[in-house]
Amino acid sequence: MYWDKKGSDCTADTIHLTLQAAKENNIKYIVVASNTGATAELFANKGLEVVCVTHVNGFVNPGENEMSAESRSSLEAANIKVLTTAHALSGAERAFSSRFGGIYPIEIVANTLRMFGQGVKVGVEIATMALDAGLIPFGESIIAVGGSVRGADSAIILKPAHAKDILSTRIEEIICKPR
């Protein structure tokens, strides 16, 4: 499915297509990007193993996380695992490109994935982060849900690889994304 727009207006339909694809493909794990917890909460009590990946602490303000402690607790109470860690497709490498200019290898990977849309890039990134954290199984197809702005507008089925072997990641299907 290709959306004519991007952002939160697509969230409900993206969630619906994600749940349908999970059922059709016997997928048990969903990894969802959610800075506030609102998008991740939409996957609560759906019979799936859900991992919510937040922005890293300091993404907006040094030492702070965009997700409130209350939202984090609410997600965890709904058996949604919440992961906050360095971003797999920027992390420390961004410090060098910001300070010295230029572009470095992992940023090339990120920008290449953005050619398919921001949400597809986010999907690969959060799946890698969840795998590295041991929150999803290695070698199993999962669904990753991301967005371009707020909410969710992209979902992909993939077999993620660990960050140290990210070029072995395989995107099996694009469920939905903006045009």
Secondary structure, 3 states (H helix, E strand, C coil): CEECCCCHHHHHHHHHHHHHHHHHCCCCEEEEECCCCHHHHCCCCCCCEEEEECCCCCCCCCCCCCCCHHHHHHHHHCCEEEECCCCCCCCCHHHHHHHHCCCCHHHHHHHHHHCCCHHHHHHHHHHHHHHHCCCCCCCCCEEEEECCCCCCCEEEEEECCCHHHHHHCEEEEEEEEEC
